[in-house]
C-alpha cells in the first residue's frame, strides 16, 4: 500500500470516527435533523450533477457536517445543514458539497479536477520546449461550481494553488522562452516552478520528500535534489541554481542559508560523549551513543542546514534522535544538544520524515571556532 493511500485511508477512518462521535452526541431531535439533512443533501447532489453534467450518478456515502471545529467542541453541537456526498459515475468516484437544509441546485464538486489538470499539463507541454518528466498540480479548493468545457482553461487558473513541472538534465532553464506562460499566468497569485534534476532518482527522492512532508525547513531540505529552477510569479521570472550543496561521505548534506556562505567540512571525533550526560541532571543515567559519524565545519556565516538521510543513520525509527554539537565560546568548549527541551523530549527518528534537519547556529561560537556535530541517540 502506497504512502498516499495509507494516509488517505487513515484520514477517512478519522473522519468516520469523528462523525460517529458527533452523531453519538446528538439529541434525538438533532439525529432526526441530521437524517433529514442527509436525505435532502443526497437529492440535491444528484439533481446538481444531472443538471451540470447530464449524468446519473450513484450515491456511495452521505455525511452531514457539524457546527463544531474539533471533537472537544462537539458535545453540544448540532448539524449545520451542509452535506458531503460521495458519488460515482462513469467508473469515477467524486464529491459534491451541498446544503441539505432545503432544495437547491447550488453546489461545488471535484468531478472535473482530473480534466482540468490534464488541460493545464497539455498547455505546458505545448508551450515549453522541454520534455516533461513529471509534475505536481494542486487545487486551492475542494470543489468548483464552474463547468470546464476544454475551452475555458483561463477561468480555471484561480482554482490552482501549486504547479511544479519536473525535468531531467535540462540545464539551460535560464535560456528558456516562457513568454506565453508569463502572459497566461500574469495575474496568478501562486508560483509556477520548472525544476531541473540531474537524474530521475533525484526527482523521485524530491517527490518522496514532498509526500512525507518532512518539516522545518522542508523547502531548503528539498533543494539538495535540485539542479536549477525557473520560477514564475505574477508574470515575473527568476532563476535559482543549487550548485553550493555539498554531499559529504554519502551521509550528510550541507546547504548554506545564503548563497555566498563559505564553509569547509571534514570528518572528526566528537569527543567524550559523557560531557552530554552532564548537561542536564536527568541525562546522568542515560546511555548516549552516536548514530552518525562526527563532522567539523568552519563557516564564515551564521547558518548552515544539515541533512542526514535516514537510510544512512544507524538507528531505528523508534529511537530518540538528537543533534549534538561542540564549539568554543569565549575560549571554552560548549557542548549542546540542540533539540533537547527537558526530560520529556522525544524526537523519534521516524517523526521527522526522510531527513533529520538542523540549522547549525554559529552565533554563540567564537568567530574562529570549529563546530563539531553528529546525531546521537539516548537509551535508558
LOMAR-182786 format. One record per atom (N, C-alpha, C): residue in one letter; x negated, y negated, z negated. Coordinates in steps of 0.02 Angstrom, whole numbers, padded with zeros to 5 digits, always signed. Layout:
<rs>
AXYZ ...
</rs>
This chain:
<rs>
X-00042+00060+00000 X+00000+00000+00000 X-00044-00062+00000 X-00032-00109+00046 X-00072-00169+00051 X-00060-00217-00007 X-00107-00263-00016 X-00103-00310-00072 X-00042-00354-00066 X-00028-00379-00005 X+00030-00423+00004 X+00094-00386-00012 X+00100-00324+00012 X+00159-00284-00001 X+00166-00271-00076 X+00111-00256-00108 X+00111-00243-00180 X+00135-00304-00218 X+00108-00362-00201 X+00128-00424-00235 X+00201-00439-00222 X+00224-00427-00160 X+00293-00441-00143 X+00340-00396-00182 X+00321-00331-00187 X+00363-00284-00225 X+00366-00304-00298 X+00310-00326-00326 X+00309-00348-00396 X+00354-00409-00405 X+00351-00455-00356 X+00392-00515-00360 X+00466-00498-00357 X+00484-00452-00312 X+00554-00430-00306 X+00577-00398-00371 X+00533-00356-00401 X+00550-00324-00464 X+00562-00375-00519 X+00519-00427-00522 X+00526-00480-00572 X+00592-00516-00562 X+00608-00533-00499 X+00671-00568-00484 X+00731-00526-00506 X+00728-00461-00492 X+00783-00416-00511 X+00790-00414-00586 X+00734-00408-00622 X+00736-00405-00695 X+00764-00469-00725 X+00741-00526-00697 X+00766-00590-00722 X+00840-00597-00708 X+00860-00575-00647 X+00931-00579-00629 X+00973-00536-00677 X+00949-00475-00691 X+00985-00432-00737 X+00988-00462-00807 X+00933-00494-00826 X+00931-00527-00892 X+00982-00583-00895 X+00984-00623-00842 X+01031-00679-00841 X+01103-00654-00841 X+01115-00603-00799 X+01183-00576-00794 X+01205-00548-00861 X+01158-00517-00897 X+01175-00489-00962 X+01192-00543-01012 X+01168-00605-01000 X+01181-00660-01046 X+01244-00698-01029 X+01275-00683-00972 X+01336-00717-00952 X+01394-00698-00999 X+01437-00746-01009 X+01500-00732-01042 X+01546-00696-00993 X+01603-00672-01016 X+01650-00638-00972 X+01672-00684-00917 X+01686-00748-00934 X+01708-00796-00883 X+01652-00810-00832 X+01590-00814-00856 X+01533-00828-00812 X+01520-00769-00765 X+01530-00708-00790 X+01522-00649-00747 X+01573-00649-00691 X+01634-00668-00707 X+01686-00673-00655 X+01669-00728-00605 X+01642-00783-00631 X+01623-00838-00588 X+01565-00818-00541 X+01515-00784-00569 X+01459-00760-00529 X+01482-00713-00475 X+01528-00669-00492 X+01555-00621-00444 X+01591-00658-00387 X+01628-00710-00405 X+01663-00750-00354 X+01614-00787-00309 X+01560-00814-00340 X+01509-00849-00301 X+01476-00801-00251 X+01460-00741-00274 X+01427-00692-00229 X+01473-00674-00171 X+01537-00665-00186 X+01585-00646-00134 X+01592-00701-00082 X+01601-00764-00105 X+01608-00819-00058 X+01542-00832-00021 X+01486-00826-00057 X+01421-00837-00026 X+01408-00787+00030 X+01427-00724+00018 X+01420-00673+00070 X+01461-00690+00132 X+01522-00712+00121 X+01565-00731+00178 X+01535-00790+00215 X+01513-00840+00177 X+01484-00899+00208 X+01422-00882+00249 X+01379-00838+00222 X+01317-00820+00256 X+01332-00784+00322 X+01379-00737+00321 X+01397-00700+00381 X+01427-00746+00434 X+01470-00792+00413 X+01500-00839+00461 X+01448-00887+00488 X+01400-00906+00446 X+01348-00953+00465 X+01304-00924+00521 X+01280-00861+00512 X+01236-00832+00562 X+01275-00813+00625 X+01339-00798+00618 X+01380-00784+00677 X+01387-00846+00719 X+01398-00902+00686 X+01406-00965+00722 X+01340-00990+00750 X+01287-00984+00712 X+01222-01011+00733 X+01187-00966+00785 X+01189-00901+00774 X+01150-00856+00816 X+01194-00808+00858 X+01259-00807+00845 X+01305-00760+00877 X+01284-00688+00864 X+01270-00674+00800 X+01251-00606+00781 X+01297-00582+00726 X+01308-00516+00726 X+01348-00484+00674 X+01299-00449+00627 X+01284-00481+00572 X+01234-00455+00525 X+01265-00410+00472 X+01223-00369+00443 X+01243-00327+00388 X+01213-00354+00323 X+01251-00351+00270 X+01229-00376+00205 X+01189-00322+00169 X+01130-00341+00145 X+01088-00295+00107 X+01089-00311+00033 X+01094-00375+00015 X+01098-00393-00055 X+01123-00464-00061 X+01153-00479-00119 X+01177-00546-00134 X+01159-00562-00206 X+01123-00618-00217 X+01102-00638-00283 X+01123-00709-00296 X+01159-00720-00350 X+01178-00788-00368 X+01122-00821-00407 X+01117-00887-00401 X+01066-00924-00437 X+01094-00954-00501 X+01050-00967-00548 X+01071-00992-00614 X+01047-01063-00624 X+01074-01096-00674 X+01054-01164-00690 X+00987-01167-00727 X+00961-01109-00747 X+00901-01109-00789 X+00838-01115-00747 X+00784-01140-00778 X+00719-01145-00746 X+00673-01087-00766 X+00689-01055-00822 X+00648-00998-00845 X+00692-00951-00884 X+00665-00891-00896 X+00704-00840-00932 X+00726-00866-01000 X+00683-00905-01033 X+00698-00926-01102 X+00752-00979-01104 X+00768-01009-01047 X+00821-01058-01045 X+00886-01029-01018 X+00888-00964-01012 X+00945-00932-00980 X+01000-00910-01029 X+00986-00916-01093 X+01033-00889-01141 X+01101-00923-01137 X+01102-00988-01124 X+01165-01025-01121 X+01179-01050-01050 X+01143-01025-01001 X+01152-01050-00933 X+01209-01014-00898 X+01230-01042-00844 X+01284-01012-00803 X+01264-01015-00730 X+01294-00975-00688 X+01278-00977-00616 X+01294-01045-00588 X+01250-01070-00544 X+01258-01139-00519 X+01296-01143-00453 X+01312-01085-00424 X+01351-01085-00362 X+01310-01071-00300 X+01243-01078-00305 X+01201-01063-00247 X+01188-00988-00244 X+01184-00962-00183 X+01178-00890-00173 X+01125-00875-00121 X+01085-00823-00134 X+01037-00798-00086 X+01063-00732-00058 X+01072-00730+00008 X+01100-00671+00040 X+01047-00641+00087 X+01030-00578+00074 X+00984-00542+00119 X+01025-00506+00171 X+01009-00520+00235 X+01046-00490+00291 X+00999-00451+00336 X+01029-00411+00378 X+00991-00375+00429 X+01028-00379+00496 X+00991-00397+00547 X+01019-00398+00615 X+00962-00386+00664 X+00976-00349+00717 X+00925-00334+00767 X+00863-00303+00735 X+00874-00259+00686 X+00821-00223+00651 X+00773-00270+00615 X+00799-00327+00592 X+00757-00376+00557 X+00793-00400+00494 X+00758-00396+00438 X+00784-00424+00376 X+00769-00499+00373 X+00816-00537+00346 X+00805-00609+00338 X+00850-00634+00282 X+00840-00697+00262 X+00876-00725+00206 X+00915-00787+00226 X+00974-00793+00196 X+01016-00853+00204 X+01028-00882+00134 X+01018-00947+00129 X+01028-00982+00065 X+01088-01028+00073 X+01141-01014+00035 X+01205-01045+00048 X+01243-01054-00017 X+01293-01098-00017 X+01335-01106-00076 X+01387-01051-00079 X+01406-01034-00140 X+01460-00986-00150 X+01519-01018-00186 X+01515-01083-00196 X+01568-01118-00232 X+01632-01125-00190 X+01622-01132-00125 X+01678-01146-00081 X+01660-01123-00010 X+01708-01123+00033 X+01697-01105+00103 X+01654-01157+00137 X+01600-01134+00169 X+01554-01181+00201 X+01515-01146+00256 X+01499-01184+00307 X+01456-01159+00360 X+01388-01194+00360 X+01373-01228+00304 X+01308-01261+00296 X+01262-01215+00257 X+01203-01202+00284 X+01155-01158+00250 X+01087-01167+00282 X+01036-01134+00254 X+00971-01130+00286 X+00951-01056+00287 X+00907-01039+00333 X+00887-00969+00340 X+00817-00964+00369 X+00787-00904+00366 X+00720-00893+00393 X+00721-00844+00452 X+00778-00837+00484 X+00786-00787+00538 X+00737-00800+00596 X+00724-00863+00612 X+00682-00878+00670 X+00610-00895+00653 X+00590-00884+00591 X+00522-00903+00572 X+00469-00871+00617 X+00477-00808+00633 X+00426-00774+00675 X+00426-00803+00745 X+00484-00819+00772 X+00487-00850+00839 X+00453-00919+00839 X+00465-00957+00787 X+00435-01023+00781 X+00359-01016+00775 X+00337-00969+00733 X+00266-00956+00725 X+00235-00938+00793 X+00267-00893+00830 X+00242-00874+00896 X+00239-00933+00943 X+00288-00978+00938 X+00288-01037+00981 X+00227-01081+00969 X+00210-01091+00906 X+00151-01132+00890 X+00086-01097+00912 X+00082-01032+00900 X+00021-00997+00918 X+00011-00996+00994 X+00065-00987+01032 X+00060-00991+01105 X+00037-01060+01127 X+00061-01111+01094 X+00039-01179+01111 X-00036-01186+01100 X-00060-01162+01043 X-00132-01167+01028 X-00173-01127+01079 X-00150-01068+01095 X-00186-01027+01144 X-00190-01061+01212 X-00137-01095+01231 X-00134-01127+01297 X-00171-01194+01299 X-00186-01222+01240 X-00215-01289+01240 X-00283-01293+01206 X-00310-01237+01184 X-00377-01234+01156 X-00417-01185+01197 X-00471-01208+01225 X-00511-01167+01271 X-00557-01119+01234 X-00529-01082+01188 X-00566-01033+01150 X-00523-00970+01142 X-00556-00914+01126 X-00519-00852+01116 X-00500-00847+01042 X-00435-00852+01029 X-00410-00849+00960 X-00416-00778+00934 X-00449-00771+00876 X-00457-00705+00846 X-00400-00690+00797 X-00382-00738+00756 X-00329-00728+00707 X-00306-00797+00684 X-00257-00798+00639 X-00231-00862+00616 X-00191-00854+00552 X-00177-00910+00520 X-00131-00913+00464 X-00085-00973+00474 X-00020-00961+00471 X+00028-01015+00477 X+00080-01007+00422 X+00092-01061+00384 X+00138-01058+00328 X+00190-01114+00334 X+00251-01097+00314 X+00306-01146+00313 X+00309-01180+00245 X+00334-01241+00244 X+00340-01278+00181 X+00411-01274+00153 X+00452-01230+00181 X+00521-01222+00159 X+00540-01149+00164 X+00588-01127+00124 X+00609-01058+00127 X+00659-01044+00183 X+00685-01097+00213 X+00732-01088+00269 X+00746-01154+00303 X+00773-01151+00364 X+00790-01212+00401 X+00861-01206+00429 X+00890-01263+00443 X+00958-01264+00470 X+00957-01271+00546 X+00904-01301+00573 X+00900-01313+00645 X+00892-01248+00684 X+00917-01249+00746 X+00910-01191+00790 X+00850-01202+00836 X+00807-01152+00840 X+00749-01155+00884 X+00765-01123+00950 X+00757-01161+01005 X+00776-01136+01072 X+00716-01129+01119 X+00656-01126+01091 X+00594-01120+01130 X+00575-01184+01167 X+00616-01235+01163 X+00600-01299+01196 X+00592-01356+01146 X+00610-01345+01085 X+00608-01398+01035 X+00555-01385+00981 X+00496-01362+01003 X+00443-01347+00956 X+00422-01408+00916 X+00424-01467+00947 X+00405-01528+00912 X+00450-01539+00850 X+00512-01519+00855 X+00558-01529+00799 X+00542-01482+00740 X+00502-01431+00753 X+00484-01383+00701 X+00421-01402+00663 X+00384-01452+00687 X+00320-01470+00657 X+00328-01489+00583 X+00382-01524+00567 X+00391-01548+00499 X+00401-01491+00449 X+00416-01430+00473 X+00428-01373+00429 X+00364-01334+00416 X+00308-01353+00447 X+00245-01317+00441 X+00200-01351+00390 X+00172-01312+00344 X+00125-01341+00295 X+00053-01326+00313 X+00038-01263+00327 X-00032-01242+00338 X-00040-01209+00406 X-00092-01231+00442 X-00111-01199+00505 X-00186-01188+00504 X-00208-01126+00508 X-00278-01110+00514 X-00288-01063+00574 X-00333-01081+00618 X-00347-01042+00678 X-00418-01015+00672 X-00427-00949+00680 X-00491-00917+00667 X-00524-00897+00733 X-00588-00913+00739 X-00627-00897+00799 X-00693-00864+00779 X-00721-00825+00824 X-00782-00789+00811 X-00836-00812+00860 X-00893-00835+00833 X-00951-00852+00874 X-00941-00913+00919 X-00895-00956+00902 X-00883-01018+00941 X-00919-01075+00905 X-00982-01085+00922 X-01025-01131+00885 X-01023-01203+00908 X-00980-01219+00957 X-00978-01287+00983 X-00911-01319+00971 X-00884-01312+00911 X-00819-01343+00897 X-00822-01418+00903 X-00880-01447+00890 X-00887-01520+00894 X-00880-01546+00966 X-00887-01501+01015 X-00881-01521+01086 X-00812-01505+01115 X-00769-01477+01073 X-00704-01453+01096 X-00656-01512+01109 X-00621-01508+01165 X-00570-01559+01181 X-00504-01539+01147 X-00484-01580+01099 X-00422-01565+01063 X-00373-01623+01069 X-00376-01659+01124 X-00333-01718+01133 X-00259-01701+01129 X-00240-01645+01161 X-00169-01626+01160 X-00145-01609+01090 X-00189-01578+01050 X-00171-01562+00982 X-00164-01625+00940 X-00211-01672+00951 X-00209-01734+00914 X-00145-01773+00928 X-00124-01773+00990 X-00064-01808+01008 X-00002-01774+00980 X+00001-01708+00985 X+00060-01672+00963 X+00070-01676+00888 X+00015-01674+00851 X+00019-01671+00778 X-00002-01736+00744 X+00001-01791+00780 X-00023-01854+00752 X+00017-01877+00692 X+00079-01856+00686 X+00121-01876+00629 X+00130-01820+00578 X+00093-01765+00588 X+00098-01708+00543 X+00059-01723+00479 X+00090-01715+00422 X+00058-01732+00359 X+00008-01679+00336 X+00013-01620+00364 X-00032-01566+00344 X-00097-01566+00382 X-00136-01512+00373 X-00201-01505+00404 X-00200-01446+00453 X-00234-01456+00509 X-00245-01401+00557 X-00319-01388+00557 X-00339-01327+00538 X-00409-01309+00534 X-00427-01257+00586 X-00474-01273+00629 X-00502-01224+00676 X-00568-01201+00645 X-00570-01138+00623 X-00628-01114+00585 X-00667-01063+00627 X-00732-01074+00631 X-00775-01028+00667 X-00814-00985+00617 X-00816-00920+00631 X-00854-00873+00590 X-00908-00841+00634 X-00963-00824+00603 X-01016-00790+00640 X-00996-00720+00661 X-00959-00685+00617 X-00940-00616+00630 X-00867-00605+00611 X-00838-00551+00637 X-00771-00532+00618 X-00767-00513+00544 X-00822-00484+00518 X-00824-00464+00448 X-00817-00525+00403 X-00848-00580+00421 X-00842-00642+00382 X-00771-00667+00382 X-00738-00663+00440 X-00669-00685+00446 X-00624-00642+00402 X-00634-00577+00404 X-00593-00532+00364 X-00603-00544+00289 X-00665-00557+00270 X-00679-00571+00200 X-00647-00637+00178 X-00648-00686+00221 X-00615-00750+00208 X-00540-00741+00197 X-00509-00702+00241 X-00437-00690+00235 X-00421-00651+00172 X-00464-00604+00154 X-00453-00565+00094 X-00455-00610+00033 X-00502-00657+00033 X-00508-00704-00022 X-00446-00749-00024 X-00419-00768+00034 X-00358-00807+00037 X-00301-00769+00004 X-00294-00706+00022 X-00239-00666-00003 X-00242-00659-00078 X-00302-00650-00105 X-00309-00638-00177 X-00309-00701-00218 X-00309-00759-00184 X-00302-00823-00221 X-00354-00826-00277 X-00417-00830-00258 X-00471-00818-00305 X-00480-00871-00358 X-00452-00929-00352 X-00455-00976-00408 X-00506-01032-00400 X-00517-01068-00452 X-00556-01130-00450 X-00629-01115-00441 X-00667-01150-00398 X-00640-01191-00345 X-00637-01150-00281 X-00581-01119-00267 X-00574-01069-00214 X-00593-01096-00146 X-00576-01160-00131 X-00592-01187-00066 X-00667-01188-00054 X-00705-01205-00106 X-00778-01205-00099 X-00804-01134-00092 X-00776-01087-00130 X-00797-01018-00125 X-00789-00992-00055 X-00732-01008-00023 X-00718-00980+00043 X-00766-01007+00096 X-00798-01063+00081 X-00845-01091+00130 X-00904-01047+00144 X-00919-00999+00099 X-00977-00956+00109 X-00969-00914+00172 X-00908-00904+00195 X-00897-00863+00254 X-00896-00903+00319 X-00885-00967+00313 X-00876-01009+00373 X-00942-01026+00405 X-00940-01037+00470 X-00997-01064+00506 X-00987-01138+00519 X-00927-01155+00543 X-00909-01225+00555 X-00833-01231+00556 X-00808-01292+00552 X-00736-01302+00552 X-00719-01370+00581 X-00668-01370+00624 X-00640-01431+00652 X-00573-01443+00619 X-00563-01501+00590 X-00501-01517+00554 X-00465-01575+00587 X-00400-01566+00597 X-00357-01619+00622 X-00308-01639+00567 X-00304-01703+00554 X-00256-01728+00504 X-00229-01795+00528 X-00165-01795+00544 X-00131-01854+00570 X-00168-01885+00629 X-00191-01841+00673 X-00224-01862+00735 X-00298-01874+00729 X-00325-01875+00669 X-00396-01886+00659 X-00434-01820+00659 X-00494-01820+00688 X-00534-01759+00694 X-00598-01765+00652 X-00613-01713+00614 X-00676-01710+00577 X-00709-01642+00588 X-00775-01640+00585 X-00813-01578+00593 X-00852-01564+00529 X-00848-01502+00506 X-00887-01481+00448 X-00931-01421+00467 X-00993-01422+00443 X-01038-01366+00455 X-01063-01339+00389 X-01074-01273+00386 X-01089-01240+00323 X-01155-01202+00328 X-01207-01239+00345 X-01273-01209+00352 X-01316-01219+00290 X-01287-01244+00236 X-01325-01256+00174 X-01306-01208+00119 X-01278-01151+00138 X-01257-01100+00090 X-01310-01044+00090 X-01334-01027+00031 X-01387-00977+00025 X-01359-00913-00004 X-01374-00857+00029 X-01359-00791+00001 X-01425-00761-00020 X-01434-00751-00086 X-01498-00727-00110 X-01490-00656-00137 X-01536-00613-00114 X-01540-00545-00139 X-01475-00505-00127 X-01433-00530-00080 X-01369-00498-00065 X-01326-00489-00127 X-01335-00534-00177 X-01297-00528-00239 X-01266-00594-00259 X-01296-00649-00243 X-01272-00714-00266 X-01273-00764-00209 X-01220-00804-00205 X-01216-00859-00157 X-01223-00925-00195 X-01257-00971-00164 X-01264-01038-00193 X-01238-01088-00142 X-01191-01130-00166 X-01160-01179-00122 X-01162-01247-00156 X-01197-01296-00128 X-01204-01361-00160 X-01140-01402-00158 X-01129-01439-00210 X-01071-01483-00215 X-01075-01539-00163 X-01136-01561-00149 X-01147-01613-00098 X-01194-01586-00045 X-01183-01608+00017 X-01222-01580+00072 X-01297-01592+00066 X-01316-01648+00034 X-01387-01665+00032 X-01422-01638-00030 X-01388-01593-00067 X-01419-01564-00127 X-01477-01519-00107 X-01534-01529-00140 X-01592-01487-00129 X-01600-01440-00188 X-01612-01376-00174 X-01619-01328-00228 X-01663-01269-00206 X-01694-01237-00255 X-01733-01177-00243 X-01708-01124-00291 X-01703-01062-00268 X-01678-01008-00309 X-01726-00949-00306 X-01735-00915-00362 X-01780-00857-00363 X-01759-00811-00420 X-01782-00749-00417 X-01769-00701-00470 X-01810-00719-00532 X-01783-00704-00591 X-01818-00721-00652 X-01797-00671-00707 X-01815-00686-00768 X-01796-00647-00826 X-01756-00692-00872 X-01695-00671-00891 X-01652-00714-00932 X-01679-00720-01003 X-01720-00672-01023 X-01748-00675-01090 X-01710-00632-01139 X-01722-00644-01202 X-01692-00604-01256 X-01617-00620-01261 X-01575-00569-01248 X-01502-00580-01249 X-01476-00591-01320 X-01517-00576-01371 X-01495-00586-01440 X-01482-00659-01455 X-01513-00703-01416 X-01501-00775-01427 X-01427-00792-01416 X-01394-00756-01371 X-01324-00769-01357 X-01280-00743-01414 X-01302-00691-01448 X-01266-00667-01507 X-01265-00719-01563 X-01316-00762-01563 X-01323-00811-01617 X-01284-00875-01603 X-01255-00881-01545 X-01219-00943-01528 X-01156-00952-01569 X-01120-00897-01582 X-01058-00900-01620 X-01057-00843-01670 X-01031-00857-01731 X-01032-00804-01783 X-00998-00739-01761 X-00942-00745-01724 X-00906-00684-01706 X-00941-00642-01653 X-00996-00669-01625 X-01033-00631-01574 X-01091-00591-01605 X-01101-00598-01670 X-01159-00567-01702 X-01161-00492-01694 X-01101-00460-01692 X-01100-00387-01687 X-01080-00363-01617 X-01078-00409-01569 X-01061-00389-01501 X-01123-00362-01464 X-01111-00313-01422 X-01164-00288-01379 X-01161-00327-01313 X-01213-00365-01299 X-01215-00406-01239 X-01264-00376-01189 X-01242-00369-01128 X-01286-00341-01076 X-01275-00378-01010 X-01326-00379-00969 X-01321-00412-00903 X-01285-00366-00854 X-01245-00397-00810 X-01213-00358-00757 X-01236-00382-00688 X-01280-00432-00688 X-01314-00452-00626 X-01387-00465-00643 X-01427-00472-00592 X-01496-00494-00603 X-01494-00567-00627 X-01549-00590-00655 X-01554-00659-00677 X-01589-00700-00623 X-01566-00763-00616 X-01593-00807-00565 X-01612-00874-00596 X-01657-00909-00563 X-01676-00976-00586 X-01667-01025-00529 X-01646-01085-00547 X-01634-01138-00497 X-01662-01203-00523 X-01696-01239-00480 X-01716-01307-00492 X-01681-01350-00440 X-01637-01395-00463 X-01597-01434-00417 X-01607-01508-00428 X-01597-01546-00375 X-01604-01619-00379 X-01538-01653-00394 X-01484-01615-00397 X-01418-01644-00409 X-01383-01609-00467 X-01321-01630-00481 X-01288-01607-00542 X-01248-01544-00534 X-01224-01527-00475 X-01178-01471-00468 X-01201-01423-00413 X-01195-01360-00429 X-01202-01307-00380 X-01148-01256-00395 X-01117-01228-00343 X-01069-01174-00353 X-01105-01108-00343 X-01091-01063-00389 X-01124-00998-00388 X-01072-00944-00379 X-01084-00897-00333 X-01035-00845-00318 X-01068-00776-00321 X-01038-00733-00361 X-01061-00664-00365 X-01007-00618-00336 X-01021-00584-00280 X-00972-00535-00255 X-00960-00480-00305 X-00897-00466-00318 X-00880-00416-00370 X-00909-00348-00355 X-00911-00330-00291 X-00936-00263-00275 X-01010-00256-00291 X-01044-00311-00302 X-01115-00309-00319 X-01127-00310-00394 X-01073-00319-00433 X-01080-00326-00505 X-01074-00258-00539 X-01120-00244-00583 X-01121-00181-00618 X-01073-00183-00678 X-01008-00184-00665 X-00958-00188-00718 X-00892-00161-00693 X-00848-00147-00741 X-00781-00125-00724 X-00734-00185-00725 X-00677-00179-00693 X-00630-00235-00690 X-00600-00252-00758 X-00606-00206-00805 X-00579-00220-00872 X-00631-00252-00918 X-00692-00259-00894 X-00745-00289-00935 X-00735-00364-00943 X-00756-00390-01000 X-00756-00462-01011 X-00822-00491-00985 X-00816-00533-00934 X-00875-00559-00899 X-00883-00633-00914 X-00945-00653-00929 X-00959-00723-00945 X-01022-00746-00908 X-01026-00812-00900 X-01083-00842-00866 X-01132-00867-00919 X-01190-00836-00921 X-01241-00854-00970 X-01297-00894-00937 X-01320-00945-00972 X-01373-00986-00944 X-01419-01011-00999 X-01478-01034-00979 X-01526-01064-01025 X-01566-01117-00987 X-01577-01174-01018 X-01618-01227-00988 X-01648-01268-01045 X-01691-01315-01028 X-01721-01359-01078 X-01679-01422-01087 X-01664-01438-01149 X-01630-01501-01167 X-01673-01536-01218 X-01699-01594-01200 X-01745-01631-01243 X-01805-01589-01263 X-01827-01549-01215 X-01886-01508-01226 X-01874-01443-01262 X-01813-01431-01284 X-01796-01369-01320 X-01749-01325-01278 X-01756-01261-01286 X-01714-01215-01248 X-01642-01218-01274 X-01595-01222-01228 X-01524-01221-01246 X-01491-01162-01211 X-01463-01117-01251 X-01428-01059-01225 X-01353-01074-01224 X-01319-01050-01173 X-01248-01067-01167 X-01210-01010-01134 X-01148-01000-01156 X-01101-00954-01124 X-01045-00997-01097 X-01045-01008-01032 X-01003-01060-01002 X-00929-01052-01015 X-00904-00991-01011 X-00831-00980-01015 X-00809-00954-01083 X-00850-00962-01133 X-00832-00936-01200 X-00797-00991-01240 X-00735-00977-01260 X-00696-01026-01297 X-00672-00998-01364 X-00712-00957-01395 X-00693-00930-01460 X-00680-00856-01457 X-00661-00829-01513 X-00656-00757-01521 X-00603-00726-01475 X-00555-00765-01453 X-00502-00738-01410 X-00517-00745-01336 X-00577-00768-01319 X-00594-00775-01249 X-00596-00707-01215 X-00558-00701-01161 X-00559-00640-01121 X-00555-00659-01048 X-00608-00651-01013 X-00608-00664-00941 X-00623-00597-00907 X-00570-00562-00889 X-00579-00498-00857 X-00606-00507-00786 X-00652-00466-00767 X-00682-00473-00701 X-00629-00470-00647 X-00580-00425-00656 X-00529-00418-00605 X-00482-00478-00601 X-00483-00522-00651 X-00436-00578-00652 X-00461-00637-00612 X-00523-00635-00589 X-00549-00692-00552 X-00552-00678-00477 X-00515-00629-00454 X-00512-00616-00383 X-00573-00579-00359 X-00594-00593-00298 X-00651-00559-00269 X-00717-00584-00295 X-00718-00646-00321 X-00781-00676-00340 X-00778-00708-00408 X-00834-00706-00442 X-00841-00745-00502 X-00869-00812-00480 X-00837-00866-00500 X-00856-00932-00475 X-00876-00976-00534 X-00930-01011-00527 X-00951-01054-00582 X-00990-01114-00556 X-00967-01176-00571 X-01008-01234-00554 X-01061-01242-00608 X-01123-01239-00589 X-01178-01248-00637 X-01187-01323-00649 X-01187-01344-00711 X-01196-01414-00728 X-01268-01426-00752 X-01301-01473-00720 X-01369-01490-00740 X-01371-01555-00780 X-01312-01582-00795 X-01308-01648-00826 X-01344-01648-00894 X-01334-01596-00934 X-01364-01594-01001 X-01437-01571-01001 X-01457-01539-00947 X-01526-01513-00945 X-01575-01568-00929 X-01636-01560-00952 X-01689-01607-00934 X-01697-01609-00859 X-01714-01667-00833 X-01717-01677-00760 X-01766-01631-00726 X-01818-01610-00761 X-01868-01566-00731 X-01859-01494-00754 X-01802-01479-00785 X-01792-01412-00813 X-01769-01362-00760 X-01792-01302-00767 X-01767-01246-00727 X-01710-01214-00766 X-01654-01201-00734 X-01599-01167-00767 X-01598-01094-00745 X-01592-01051-00795 X-01587-00979-00782 X-01516-00957-00796 X-01491-00909-00756 X-01422-00888-00765 X-01413-00816-00743 X-01360-00786-00769 X-01339-00719-00750 X-01269-00708-00776 X-01235-00658-00751 X-01172-00638-00779 X-01185-00586-00833 X-01150-00592-00889 X-01158-00545-00944 X-01089-00516-00962 X-01088-00461-00997 X-01027-00435-01024 X-01034-00422-01098 X-00979-00423-01133 X-00979-00412-01206 X-00940-00350-01223 X-00969-00308-01264 X-00935-00248-01289 X-00937-00249-01365 X-00886-00220-01395 X-00884-00216-01468 X-00936-00167-01494 
</rs>
